[in-house]
Each structure stands twice: as structure tokens, then as C-alpha cells.
Amino acid sequence: TKELGKAMPAMFHVIYIVAMILPMIVGFLTMQLEQKWFKTASLVYSVLLALLNVFHFVEQLMGNINDISQVVLLLFVAIASIFLVLWINKWRKEATA
């Protein structure tokens, strides 16, 4: 990918894969795997993504609050991420009970 005629750094692609593609892979694996290690890994990954989404929302608030649709979208994603963490934690605890 190019942005304003400049090649994107390799780290951008790594971050994109980790933040955008890996969650879909984990979602598909969730339907197949029930091992304790996977549930713990899913919880850790969901916490990291929730933090990423919350910080992205806060960054938008501090930078460009005039783009209301973007602010609302990022708020929704941050809230959904937090609920995902809670649900995965509940799922992990149910398996051990």
C-alpha cells in the first residue's frame, strides 16, 4: 500500500494483520477449540484489542472531535470490545467450573 506516494513501512502491515485479520481467525477458531490455553489466549488478545480500541477512541476525542460519526463509531467499537472481554472471561470461567 502507498500513502501520498510513499511506501508503507513493514511494521504497518504487521500491525494491520494483528489488529484486523487475526481477530477474524480467532473468531473462527473459537467455534472449533475449547482448550483452556485457547480461552486464556483469547482473553489476553481481547484485552489488548480492547485497550487499542479505547485508546483510539480517546485519541479521536483529543484530536478531531468534530467528526461526530467517527467518534460514535469508535465509541461503539470500544464498548463492544469491553463486552467481548467480559464475555470471553465468563466463557473461560465456565469451562473451569
C-alpha positions in Angstrom: 0.0 0.0 0.0 1.0 3.6 -0.6 0.1 6.7 1.2 0.7 10.0 -0.5 3.3 8.4 -2.8 5.3 6.8 0.0 5.7 3.1 0.6 4.2 2.0 3.9 6.6 0.6 6.4 6.6 -3.2 7.0 5.5 -2.6 10.7 2.3 -1.1 9.4 1.5 -4.3 7.7 2.3 -6.4 10.8 0.0 -4.1 12.9 -2.7 -4.3 10.3 -2.6 -8.1 10.3 -2.6 -8.4 14.1 -5.4 -5.8 14.6 -7.6 -6.6 11.7 -7.1 -10.1 10.4 -6.1 -12.1 13.5 -9.4 -11.3 15.3 -11.3 -13.0 12.5 -9.1 -16.0 12.6 -9.5 -16.2 16.4 -13.3 -15.9 15.9 -13.3 -18.9 13.6 -11.1 -20.9 15.9 -13.4 -20.2 18.8 -16.1 -22.3 17.1 -13.7 -25.2 17.0 -11.4 -25.0 20.0 -12.4 -25.4 23.6 -9.0 -25.9 25.3 -8.1 -23.9 28.4 -5.0 -22.4 26.7 -7.0 -21.1 23.8 -9.6 -19.5 26.1 -6.8 -17.8 28.1 -5.1 -16.7 24.9 -8.4 -15.3 23.6 -8.9 -13.4 26.8 -5.4 -11.8 26.6 -5.8 -10.9 23.0 -9.3 -9.4 23.6 -7.9 -7.3 26.4 -5.1 -6.0 24.1 -7.6 -5.2 21.4 -10.0 -3.5 23.9 -7.1 -1.3 25.0 -6.3 -0.5 21.4 -9.9 0.5 20.7 -10.3 2.5 23.9 -7.1 4.4 23.2 -8.1 5.0 19.6 -11.4 6.5 20.8 -9.6 8.7 23.3 -7.1 9.8 20.6 -10.0 10.8 18.4 -11.6 12.8 21.2 -8.4 14.7 21.8 -7.6 15.2 18.1 -10.7 15.7 15.9 -13.9 15.7 17.9 -15.7 17.5 15.1 -16.1 14.2 13.2 -19.1 13.0 15.2 -19.7 9.9 13.1 -16.1 8.7 13.7 -16.4 9.4 17.4 -19.7 7.5 17.7 -18.3 4.6 15.7 -15.1 4.4 17.8 -17.1 4.6 21.0 -19.3 1.7 19.8 -16.3 -0.4 18.9 -14.6 0.4 22.3 -17.8 -0.6 24.2 -18.2 -3.8 22.1 -14.6 -4.7 22.8 -15.1 -4.3 26.5 -18.2 -6.5 26.4 -16.1 -9.1 24.4 -13.5 -9.2 27.2 -16.3 -9.7 29.8 -17.9 -12.5 27.7 -14.7 -14.3 27.0 -13.8 -14.1 30.7 -17.1 -15.6 31.6 -16.7 -18.3 28.9 -13.2 -19.1 30.3 -14.5 -19.4 33.9 -17.5 -21.6 32.8 -15.1 -24.1 31.3 -13.1 -24.4 34.6 -16.2 -24.7 36.8 
